């Protein structure tokens, strides 16, 4: 097996062939916002300006026409390169492998090449009755411009890190004995087809196929032994198990491999930022002509390499009423200040005392009003266990009523308690989410 050293040293630039004129781009996260840059790191353009440390943008993904999708707060946001919001929505509540409600922020967002659909992941710790505590994950899908019922495309239990193979198939990763899988959204629940597992019994995940379908990159192993494995795929996705061609050196911070549109270079994230590794050939057992990687974007994360060039209007959108220029563009090292964010306000009416008998039959009613449009979520928690949750979207200023319905198991657990914790959250379209919590006293009459 041919190992590749992955070093980020400017002196190694001479080892790589000169990059062609940019006709594609890399989306990434910097300072909690979405940015674009040319594949050599030049022409850095800030696309969003409302990401903050408490509510950052996550996992940007590009469609072939340059449309960007990303997670932000409790929503998926679809953006033009200018930064104009094309759509934003909160995905629906789903059910995990134990039958419990799972509703977390959408993570690992990936948009299909034609921009029509979104894959995303919920990941949430839980301690359900009759099952061990742990982090449970669900792979879900949505139309890219609206909230879509889970039943439309189905859900895949325990699969993560989706990446689109084409407009109809997704590569996704599970645990041992189901490590690399292919799913066709819409076929049903838990119907992903297992492709292959690592022959060395190492953990693998967080990978991507080249657009040509002949190369596969995976993050392999864990801890200090983490490295990126490059495979030659001879039979197409879903065909014979591919053979490893070469491995990078080890780095515990490797993540997010993303192929260039021509399949000849690989971007990935490590502790220094985003690096690009030239791979002119990938064959069974070797990567001839590969040279060391080059650090192109220091201190940033989450690369996604797309075929669209950076347009002349990229980063130019200013929201109505906004008075601040869009921010850093080109190679200007001086960032322009982001607009000042106005924090939304949340008013809630949470009962301080609840009759468990009434709650079991009618549920628990909570009233809320927010100064910004967004998604309201209410949840009831006993210790570390979430017993009930519900949510609704509403415009700014609207009074909403949230009804928490209790399962038989939840009522049984509450009968042994005197108090529980009730939380109401507003996830506005822009800015940080607002949380209101209260201790609810339980009466057993």
ABEGO torsion letter per residue (X at the ends): XBBBBBBBBAAAAAABBBBBBBABBBBBBBGGBBBBBBAAGBGBBBABAABBAABBBBGBBBBAAGBBBBBBEABBBBBBAAGBBABBBBBBBBBBAAGBBBBBBBBGBBBBAAGABBBBBBBBBBBBBGBBBEBBBBBBBBBAABBBBAAAAEBBBGBBGBBBABAABBBBBBBBGAABBBBBBGAEBGABBBABBBAAGBBBEGBBBBAAGABBBBBBEBEAABBBBBBBBAAEBGBBBBBBABBBBBBAABBGBBBBAAGABBBBBBAAEBBBBBBABBBBGBBBGBBBBBBABBGBBGBBBBABBBBAABGABBBBGBABBAEBBEABABBBBBBBBBBBBBBBBBBABBBAAAAAAAEBBBBBBBABBEBBBBBBBBEABBABBBBBBBBBGBBBBBBBBBBAAAAAAAAABABBBBBBBBBBABEBBBBBBBBBBBBBX
